[in-house]
Amino acid sequence: MIMLRFIASSSFLLTCSAQVYKVFAQLCPAMGLCLGLASGKLPLAVEAEVLVDHLGDEPCSAVDVLVATPGRLMSHLQGTPGIHLDNLKILVSRQLGALLT
């Protein structure tokens, strides 16, 4: 997994996530990657519908690239069945170090 970090103040976090998502939205289709956004702009359940694949016996992550705010990422990891980082190729967030300690 490649971890990219961008620095932004808390007041710009959602705006930065949306901007980064828009850039990846232009790049991912050409690379055959599925993209997801977890930023809190939509209800958790709506985000989960995009982020989780329910086609198999058990739910699993449906995205290769995830742009996420730290708090929303933790909410999904703790409460959304099928969300995990095992097969994620790129995770874009800020201050992940604080979440990992």
C-alpha positions, 0 to 999 in steps of 0.5 A, a space after each residue: 500500500 502506498 500512503 500519501 499524506 497531505 497537510 491541511 488545517 482542520 477547517 479545510 479538511 473536507 475541501 482538501 479531501 474533495 479536491 484530492 478525490 477529484 484528481 484521483 477520479 480523473 486518474 483511476 479509470 485509466 489505471 483500472 482502479 476503483 476509487 472511494 471517498 469517506 469524508 463525512 459529507 454523506 451519511 455513513 451508510 451511503 458511503 458504505 454502499 460505495 466502499 463495500 462489495 456485497 456480491 460474495 459470501 462476505 462483504 469486502 472492500 470495493 475500492 482500490 484507492 480511498 481518500 478519507 478524513 481520519 475520523 471518518 476512516 476510523 468510523 468505517 473501520 470500527 463500524 462498517 462490515 467489510 471495510 478493511 485496508 488489506 487490499 487497498 492500493 492507495 490510502 490518502 488522508 492526513 495525520 494518519 500517524 495519530 490514528 496508528 499510535 
